[in-house]
Amino acid sequence: MESGFTSMAAAAATTFTVLVFLRAGWHKLSDFGTFTGYVADYRLLPEALVEPAARGLAGVELLAVALLVYPPTARAGAMLAVAMLVLYGVAMAINIARGRTRIECGCGGAAQRLSLALLLRNALLAAIAALPALTGTAPLGFAEAATAVVAGLLAWFVYNVIEQLLANDGHMRLSH
């Protein structure tokens, strides 16, 4: 049986993951041409597959969001989010190993070049996304649900600030 704290933590993690994937999916679809270029820059696919893969990535991110927000499918959405984060991490790791770190990650949000910090970030995001998959979700009362949503929102705001600081640091290093 789950504790109230575990259920609240899973709900906060779900809120956070939904926001991360909503922003990422919106970023990809709102400037699809640029995102397609990012996918091409990874040099992992033949040119003919780049655009369909880019469409698929954006679609799967939004599918993860849809699954996460519907309680009966939240675990599946969490597992899909984890799988996407792992896939992105593997693509980044391949390019870092090739010495190709001067390409934009294409993650959404602040522009960042590939780095070990991004790999660690993806691992942390995957761990957060995995929480609802591992613990499940139990019904919460209004106050518990509101607290969990606020915690997820706060985590997302802090995450965005950290992302911007890391991007700024990366830009400063390139200018020197």
C-alpha positions as CSV (number, residue, x, y, z in Angstrom):
1,M,0.0,0.0,0.0
2,E,1.3,3.4,-1.0
3,S,1.8,6.2,1.5
4,G,0.2,9.5,1.0
5,F,3.7,11.1,0.5
6,T,4.6,8.6,-2.2
7,S,1.4,9.3,-4.1
8,M,2.0,13.0,-3.8
9,A,5.6,12.6,-5.0
10,A,4.4,10.6,-7.9
11,A,1.8,13.2,-8.8
12,A,4.4,16.0,-8.5
13,A,6.7,14.0,-10.7
14,T,3.9,13.5,-13.2
15,T,3.1,17.3,-13.2
16,F,6.8,18.1,-13.8
17,T,7.2,15.5,-16.6
18,V,4.0,16.7,-18.3
19,L,5.4,20.2,-18.3
20,V,8.8,19.2,-19.6
21,F,7.3,17.1,-22.4
22,L,4.7,19.8,-23.3
23,R,7.4,22.4,-23.6
24,A,9.6,20.1,-25.6
25,G,6.8,19.0,-27.9
26,W,5.6,22.5,-28.4
27,H,9.2,23.6,-29.2
28,K,9.6,20.9,-31.8
29,L,6.3,21.6,-33.5
30,S,6.4,25.4,-33.4
31,D,9.7,25.5,-35.3
32,F,9.6,22.1,-37.0
33,G,12.1,23.1,-39.7
34,T,14.7,24.0,-37.1
35,F,14.0,20.9,-35.1
36,T,14.3,18.7,-38.2
37,G,17.8,20.3,-38.7
38,Y,18.7,19.3,-35.1
39,V,17.7,15.7,-35.9
40,A,19.8,15.8,-39.0
41,D,22.8,17.3,-37.1
42,Y,22.9,14.1,-35.0
43,R,23.8,12.2,-38.1
44,L,22.2,9.0,-36.9
45,L,19.6,8.5,-39.7
46,P,19.7,8.5,-43.4
47,E,18.5,11.9,-44.8
48,A,15.2,10.4,-46.1
49,L,14.3,9.3,-42.5
50,V,15.1,12.6,-40.8
51,E,11.8,14.4,-41.3
52,P,9.6,11.4,-40.5
53,A,11.7,10.7,-37.4
54,A,11.4,14.3,-36.3
55,R,7.6,14.1,-36.7
56,G,7.5,10.9,-34.8
57,L,9.6,12.2,-31.9
58,A,7.3,15.3,-31.5
59,G,4.3,13.1,-31.7
60,V,5.5,10.5,-29.2
61,E,6.4,13.3,-26.7
62,L,2.8,14.6,-27.0
63,L,1.4,11.1,-26.7
64,A,3.4,10.7,-23.5
65,V,1.7,13.9,-22.2
66,A,-1.7,12.6,-23.1
67,L,-1.0,9.2,-21.4
68,L,0.4,10.9,-18.3
69,V,-2.6,13.1,-17.7
70,Y,-5.2,10.3,-17.9
71,P,-4.9,8.3,-14.6
72,P,-5.6,4.8,-16.1
73,T,-2.7,5.3,-18.6
74,A,-0.3,7.4,-16.4
75,R,2.1,4.5,-15.8
76,A,2.3,3.8,-19.6
77,G,2.9,7.6,-20.1
78,A,5.7,7.6,-17.5
79,M,7.4,4.6,-19.1
80,L,7.1,6.2,-22.6
81,A,8.7,9.4,-21.2
82,V,11.5,7.4,-19.6
83,A,12.1,5.6,-22.9
84,M,12.2,8.9,-24.8
85,L,14.7,10.4,-22.4
86,V,16.9,7.3,-22.6
87,L,16.7,7.4,-26.4
88,Y,17.7,11.0,-26.4
89,G,20.5,10.3,-24.0
90,V,21.8,7.5,-26.2
91,A,21.8,9.8,-29.3
92,M,23.6,12.5,-27.3
93,A,26.2,10.0,-25.9
94,I,26.9,8.7,-29.4
95,N,27.6,12.2,-30.7
96,I,29.7,13.1,-27.6
97,A,31.7,9.9,-28.1
98,R,32.3,11.0,-31.8
99,G,33.5,14.4,-30.5
100,R,30.5,16.2,-31.9
101,T,29.5,18.4,-29.0
102,R,29.0,21.7,-31.0
103,I,25.5,20.7,-32.0
104,E,22.3,21.9,-30.4
105,C,20.6,19.3,-28.3
106,G,17.1,20.1,-29.7
107,C,15.6,19.5,-26.3
108,G,13.3,22.6,-26.2
109,G,13.9,25.6,-24.0
110,A,17.2,27.3,-23.7
111,A,19.7,26.4,-26.5
112,Q,22.4,24.0,-25.3
113,R,25.1,22.1,-26.9
114,L,25.7,18.5,-26.2
115,S,27.7,17.8,-23.0
116,L,28.1,15.3,-20.2
117,A,25.9,17.7,-18.1
118,L,23.0,17.1,-20.5
119,L,23.5,13.4,-20.2
120,L,23.3,13.7,-16.4
121,R,20.2,16.0,-16.8
122,N,18.5,13.4,-18.9
123,A,19.3,10.7,-16.4
124,L,17.8,12.8,-13.6
125,L,14.7,13.6,-15.8
126,A,14.3,9.9,-16.5
127,A,14.5,9.1,-12.8
128,I,11.8,11.7,-12.1
129,A,9.6,10.4,-14.9
130,A,10.0,6.8,-13.6
131,L,8.6,7.6,-10.2
132,P,4.9,7.3,-11.2
133,A,5.7,4.2,-13.3
134,L,7.4,2.6,-10.3
135,T,5.0,3.6,-7.6
136,G,1.7,4.0,-9.4
137,T,-0.8,6.6,-8.6
138,A,-3.4,6.5,-5.9
139,P,-6.3,8.9,-5.6
140,L,-5.5,12.1,-3.7
141,G,-7.7,14.5,-1.9
142,F,-8.0,18.0,-3.2
143,A,-5.4,19.5,-0.8
144,E,-2.9,16.7,-1.5
145,A,-3.5,17.0,-5.3
146,A,-3.1,20.8,-5.2
147,T,0.1,20.5,-3.2
148,A,1.5,17.9,-5.6
149,V,0.6,20.1,-8.6
150,V,2.2,23.2,-7.0
151,A,5.3,21.1,-6.2
152,G,5.5,19.9,-9.8
153,L,5.1,23.5,-11.0
154,L,7.8,24.8,-8.7
155,A,10.2,22.0,-9.7
156,W,9.5,22.9,-13.4
157,F,10.2,26.6,-12.7
158,V,13.5,25.8,-10.9
159,Y,14.4,23.4,-13.7
160,N,13.9,26.1,-16.3
161,V,16.1,28.6,-14.3
162,I,18.8,26.0,-14.0
163,E,18.6,25.2,-17.8
164,Q,18.9,28.9,-18.6
165,L,21.9,29.2,-16.3
166,L,23.6,26.2,-17.9
167,A,22.9,27.6,-21.4
168,N,24.3,31.0,-20.4
169,D,27.4,29.4,-19.0
170,G,27.8,27.4,-22.3
171,H,27.4,30.6,-24.4
172,M,30.0,32.4,-22.2
173,R,32.5,29.6,-22.6
174,L,32.1,29.7,-26.4
175,S,32.6,33.5,-26.5
176,H,36.0,33.3,-24.7
